[in-house]
């Protein structure tokens, strides 16, 4: 439901557990950070995340880019925030700056690039028609649902140089199973 992946494969002393709406990251069994996902529209009463990002930038808030390309903003002492698109963000509470820097390289957000990078074969297969397979994705757009599913709409180029518009629904809780919504040539 959080669209957040924590890759601790190189750090076996790290683990994570869910507690209510938060993900707690543990180092040797001791909490080092609490992570909570939030919808910007709820926090900002109908405004999107760009409003917060602009505010952080305008006020010169400390920030850094992780190795994976996410921009982490310092909201307050021991609080960092990262955004995914215009819809939602993650708040990291009770974390020291050096731990946030280290942990940032282990964080992946199931954003548009993540879905395409990890699901291209399934996308191309689902969006292909018989005799005219989709060869490449030209553009895409992602939408997150409150039920935990992810809808990806793509515009692709088929083998016969036709363009294809296709929408797919992914269920991350069910081995990322895919359901084709529609294909338009």
N, C-alpha and C positions, 0 to 999 in steps of 0.2 A: 504493500500500500504506500510505502514511502518513496519508491523509485530511487532508492539510494543503495549502492553496493559498496561494501567495505571489503577490500582485498587484503587479508592478513596473512597470505600464504608465505611471506618472507619474515613475518613477525609472529611466531607461534605463541608468544606470551600475551598477545592481544586477543581479545574476544569481545563479542557484543551480545547484548540481551535486550529484549523489548520489555518496557515497563509502562503500561498505559499508552500514551501518545508519544512516548520518548524512546529513543534507542540509547542505551547506556553502553559505552565502550569501556572495557576493563583492561588494565595492565596488571598481569599476575593476580587477577581476582579483585583488584582495587579500582574503583571508578576514576576515569581520567576526563571524561566528557559526557555530557548529556546532549543528544541531538533531537531536535523537533522540527518537523516539516510544517510550513504554514502557507496558506493561500493569501497572497498579497491583497486580493480584492476584499477579503474579510477583515484583515488588519487595517487596511486603508479605506474602508467603506466605499468600495466600487472602483478604486484606482488600481492600476497594475504596478508591478515591481519596478518599472522604470522610474516611477516617482521616488521610491526609496533610493535607487541607484543614483539618480540625479542629485538627491539630497546629500548622500555620502560624498559624492564627487565635489559638489559645490562647497561643502564644509571641510574639504581636505582630509577626510577620514583616512587613517592608515589602512592600506590594503596590500595584498600581494597576489600574484598569479601562481597557481599550483603547477606542477609539472604536467598535469592533465588539462591545463588551460582554464581552470575555474578561478574567478576572482573572489577572494575572501576579504570582506570588509570588517574592520574592527568597529563594532557597535558601541562597546563599553569595555571596561576592565574585565578580562577573561571571558568576553563574549564576541564571537565572530559570526558573520552571516555570509552565505553564498546563495546566489540566485540561479534559477534555471528558467530562462525565458522571461516572459512577462507575467506568468501566472503564479509561480510559487518559489519559495526559498527554504533554506534550512538554517536554523539558528543553533550554534554550538555554544553551550553554556558551561561555565566553570572549567575553562581550559587555558592553560598557560600558552603564551605565544610560540615557544619553541616546540611544544607538543602539537599545536595546531599545524605548524609548518611540516613537521614529520608526518602527521596523520594525513595531511592534504594529498600526499602522493598515493595514498591507498584508497582514495574516495573516487567512485565513479557514479555519475548521475545518469539514470536511464533517460537521456535526452535524445533528440532526433539523431545526432551523430552516433550515439551509442547503439540505438536500435538498428540503424542502417549498417553499421560496421559489423554487428553481430548477427543480423538476420537477412542479409542481402540474398542468399540463395532461396530462402523461403519467400521473400518478397517477390523476386523475379519469377519464381514458379507460380505463385498464387495469382500474379497479375498477367501471366501469359495466357494467350488463347491458343487453341490447337492449331499448329502449323505456323504460328507467328509469335515466337517467344520474345519476351522483353529482354533486351540486351543491356540496357543501362538506365539508371535513375537520373533524370534531368533535374528535378526539383522535388521537394518534399515539405510536408508540414505535419506537426504532431499535436495531438490533443489528449489531455489526461482526463480520465473520468473518475468520479468519486467512488465508483465501485472497484477501482484498482486496475481497470483495463486502460490500454493505450491505443489510440486510433492514429494510424499513420496514413496520410494521403500522399500519393506520389504521382508525378508526371514522368512517364518513362518513354524510351524509344524502343520500338519492337524491331525485329530482324528486317522486316519489309519496310523500314523507315516510317512506319506509322507511329503516331503518338498515342499513348495510353494513359488515361487517368484511372487510378485505382485507389480504393480505400480498404485498409485492413485493420482488424482489431486483434491486438495481442493481449494475452492473459499471463502476466508475469508469475502469478501464483500457481499456474497450471503448466509448468515447464515451457512457458512462453508459447503456448499453442496459439495458432493463428486462424482467424476466421475471415474469409473474404467478404467484404460488404458489397462492393460494386466494382465493375470494370467498364470503362467507357472508352471506345476507340474513336 
